[in-house]
Amino acid sequence: MLTKEQIEEFRQIWKEEFGEEISYEYADERGEQLLELVRLVYGGKMKRNKELKSTSSSINTSRNYMELTEKIQKAIDLASKLHLGQMRKSDKDLPYISHLFSVAWILSNYTDDQDIIVAGLLHDVLEDVKGYCYSDMERDFGTRVAKIVKGVSEDKDPNDEGRKKMPWGECKQKYIAGLETDSRESLLVCAADKIHNLQTMIRHYQERKEDLWTSFSAPKDKQLWFYEEVFKALKSRLDGNIMEIYEKELEKFRQVVEAPTISN
């Protein structure tokens, strides 16, 4: 595992050689691979540009090149308005839009397809926002974006007030089953969404401890079950670095859930 100093030195070397920045987070996550590159640099066993660039060609450095297009800006503006007043379950002082921005940012490390990033920004609209439906999204952002969002949405319709609310477990089972046929674009949005949810719960657990679970509709063991089942469903159809990140965050979350409760 690289030390902080090694990571920073490597990032500086990379920037000097290629004029590009490699993210600290990626260097930390893929330390062993990058260590081999660092050894080449430190050991003087390379023609700097040629060999380092060649060795790195198989590594996704997760450089974020998300362009703020007109369509993405439109989605940011709309999501900000539609989710106005909504807060994160785990932190009632944190506006919900922070989650949507985070999901879009995660996605931008794995795709430059603006429709997927737009879908990431809008992925909770159909299940959580009253007054805006599938046909509205199709009109505003096109059929492809609407289908991606529909694929990653739970079976809820805030516009149908007379509809009986489905039990938590049944709703999640149906969501998981849907992942077997959803498009790859929807699966990518799902993975980014779940990664950020896990990261958020892990972080907020450090602040709230066992009180955190009172903010959710299901206890912590059920939450773990859900994220594990989603991981299994995604893993069978989606590969790449994003699933490695999901697995890493899932393991951290498992340790949080399974840690012994300390009573006062």
C-alpha positions in Angstrom: 0.0 0.0 0.0 1.3 3.4 -0.9 2.1 6.0 1.7 0.5 9.4 1.4 3.9 10.8 0.4 4.4 8.2 -2.4 0.9 8.9 -3.8 1.5 12.7 -3.8 5.0 12.2 -5.4 3.6 9.9 -8.0 0.8 12.3 -8.9 3.3 15.1 -9.3 5.5 12.9 -11.6 2.5 12.0 -13.7 1.4 15.6 -14.1 4.9 16.7 -15.1 5.2 13.9 -17.7 1.8 14.1 -19.3 0.2 17.3 -18.2 -2.7 15.3 -16.6 -3.8 14.9 -13.0 -4.5 11.5 -11.5 -6.9 11.6 -8.6 -5.7 11.0 -5.1 -8.6 8.7 -4.4 -7.9 6.5 -7.3 -4.2 6.3 -6.4 -5.2 5.2 -2.9 -7.7 2.6 -4.2 -5.4 1.1 -6.8 -2.2 1.4 -4.8 -0.6 -1.9 -5.8 -0.8 -1.2 -9.5 0.4 2.3 -9.1 3.3 1.1 -6.9 4.6 -0.8 -9.8 4.7 2.4 -11.8 6.3 4.2 -8.9 9.0 1.5 -8.8 9.8 2.1 -12.5 10.1 5.8 -11.8 12.2 5.3 -8.6 14.3 2.5 -10.1 15.3 4.3 -13.2 14.2 1.2 -15.3 12.3 3.2 -17.9 12.4 5.7 -20.7 10.1 8.0 -18.8 7.3 9.0 -21.2 7.2 5.9 -23.4 7.3 3.1 -20.8 5.1 4.8 -18.1 2.5 5.7 -20.7 2.5 2.2 -22.1 2.3 0.6 -18.6 -0.6 2.9 -17.6 -2.6 2.2 -20.7 -4.5 -0.6 -19.1 -5.3 1.3 -16.0 -8.4 3.5 -15.7 -7.1 6.6 -13.8 -10.6 7.8 -13.2 -9.9 11.3 -14.6 -13.0 13.3 -14.4 -13.7 15.1 -17.7 -17.4 15.8 -17.2 -18.3 18.7 -19.4 -21.0 21.0 -18.2 -23.3 20.8 -21.2 -26.5 22.6 -21.7 -28.4 19.4 -21.1 -26.5 18.6 -17.8 -27.1 22.2 -16.6 -30.8 21.9 -17.3 -30.9 18.7 -15.3 -29.0 20.3 -12.4 -31.4 23.2 -12.4 -34.5 21.0 -12.6 -33.3 18.6 -9.9 -32.5 21.5 -7.6 -36.1 22.8 -8.0 -37.9 19.4 -7.8 -36.0 18.3 -4.7 -36.2 21.6 -3.0 -36.9 21.1 0.7 -36.1 17.4 0.7 -33.3 16.3 3.1 -31.1 13.2 3.4 -32.6 10.6 5.7 -29.3 10.2 7.6 -28.9 14.0 8.1 -32.0 16.1 8.3 -29.8 19.3 7.8 -28.3 18.1 4.5 -30.3 19.0 1.3 -31.1 16.0 -0.8 -29.6 17.5 -3.9 -26.1 16.8 -2.5 -26.7 13.1 -3.1 -27.7 13.7 -6.8 -24.6 15.9 -7.4 -22.5 13.2 -5.8 -24.0 10.4 -8.0 -23.4 12.4 -11.1 -19.8 13.1 -10.1 -19.2 9.3 -9.5 -20.8 8.5 -12.8 -18.5 11.0 -14.6 -15.5 8.9 -13.6 -16.8 6.0 -15.6 -18.6 7.6 -18.6 -18.7 10.8 -20.6 -22.2 9.9 -21.9 -24.2 13.0 -20.8 -27.5 11.1 -20.9 -26.3 8.7 -18.1 -25.0 11.7 -16.1 -28.3 13.5 -16.5 -30.1 10.3 -15.5 -27.9 10.2 -12.4 -29.1 13.8 -11.5 -32.7 12.8 -12.0 -32.7 9.2 -10.8 -35.0 9.8 -7.8 -37.5 12.1 -9.5 -40.0 9.5 -10.6 -40.3 7.8 -7.3 -40.0 10.8 -4.9 -41.3 13.9 -6.6 -45.0 14.8 -7.0 -46.1 16.7 -10.0 -43.4 15.5 -12.5 -43.9 12.2 -14.3 -42.3 10.0 -17.0 -43.9 11.9 -19.9 -42.5 15.2 -18.5 -39.0 13.7 -18.3 -39.3 12.3 -21.8 -40.4 15.7 -23.1 -37.6 17.6 -21.3 -34.7 15.2 -21.7 -35.7 12.6 -24.3 -36.8 9.0 -24.2 -33.4 7.5 -23.5 -32.9 9.5 -20.3 -36.5 8.7 -19.2 -35.9 5.0 -19.8 -32.7 5.0 -17.8 -34.3 6.7 -14.9 -37.4 4.4 -15.1 -35.1 1.4 -15.0 -33.4 2.5 -11.8 -36.6 3.7 -10.0 -38.5 1.7 -7.4 -42.2 0.8 -8.0 -43.5 4.0 -6.5 -45.7 6.8 -7.9 -46.0 9.9 -5.8 -48.6 11.2 -8.3 -51.0 8.3 -7.5 -52.2 9.3 -4.0 -54.8 6.4 -3.9 -52.2 3.7 -4.5 -51.4 1.5 -1.5 -47.8 1.8 -0.4 -45.9 -1.5 -1.0 -44.2 -3.0 2.1 -40.4 -2.2 2.3 -39.2 -5.8 1.7 -41.6 -6.4 -1.3 -40.6 -3.1 -2.9 -36.9 -3.9 -2.6 -37.3 -7.5 -3.9 -39.1 -6.1 -7.0 -36.3 -3.5 -7.5 -33.6 -6.2 -7.3 -35.5 -8.5 -9.7 -35.7 -5.6 -12.2 -31.9 -5.4 -12.3 -31.9 -8.6 -14.3 -33.4 -6.9 -17.3 -32.5 -3.2 -16.9 -30.2 -1.6 -19.4 -26.5 -1.3 -18.7 -27.0 2.5 -18.4 -29.5 2.0 -15.6 -27.2 -0.4 -13.9 -24.4 2.1 -14.0 -26.7 4.7 -12.4 -27.8 2.1 -9.8 -24.2 1.3 -8.9 -23.2 5.0 -8.4 -26.4 5.6 -6.3 -25.7 2.7 -4.0 -22.0 3.6 -3.7 -22.8 7.0 -2.5 -25.6 5.8 -0.2 -23.1 3.4 1.4 -20.5 6.1 1.8 -23.0 8.4 3.4 -24.3 5.9 5.9 -20.7 4.9 6.8 -19.8 8.5 7.4 -22.9 9.4 9.3 -22.6 6.3 11.5 -19.3 7.7 12.8 -21.3 10.7 14.0 -24.6 9.1 15.2 -23.7 5.5 15.9 -26.7 3.2 16.5 -29.1 6.2 16.4 -28.5 6.4 12.7 -30.8 3.4 12.0 -33.9 5.2 13.4 -33.8 7.4 10.3 -34.6 4.5 7.9 -37.7 2.3 7.2 -35.8 -0.9 7.8 -33.2 -2.1 10.5 -29.5 -2.3 9.7 -29.5 -6.0 9.0 -32.2 -5.5 6.3 -30.2 -2.6 4.9 -27.2 -4.8 4.6 -29.2 -7.5 2.9 -30.5 -5.1 0.3 -27.1 -3.6 -0.6 -25.6 -7.1 -0.8 -28.4 -8.4 -3.1 -28.1 -5.3 -5.3 -24.3 -6.0 -5.5 -24.9 -9.6 -6.6 -27.4 -8.6 -9.2 -25.1 -5.9 -10.6 -21.9 -8.0 -10.5 -23.5 -10.6 -12.8 -24.0 -8.0 -15.5 -21.7 -5.0 -14.8 -17.9 -5.2 -14.5 -15.1 -2.7 -14.2 -13.7 -0.4 -11.6 -17.1 0.9 -10.4 -18.0 -2.6 -9.1 -14.6 -2.8 -7.3 -15.5 0.5 -5.5 -19.0 -0.9 -4.7 -17.5 -4.0 -3.2 -15.0 -2.0 -1.1 -17.8 0.3 0.3 -20.0 -2.7 0.9 -17.4 -4.4 3.0 -16.9 -1.2 5.1 -20.7 -1.1 5.6 -20.8 -4.7 6.6 -18.2 -4.1 9.3 -20.3 -1.2 10.6 -23.5 -3.3 10.7 -21.9 -6.3 12.2 -19.9 -4.4 14.8 -21.0 -5.2 18.4 -23.3 -2.7 19.9 -21.8 -0.9 22.9 -24.4 0.0 25.5 -23.9 3.0 27.7 
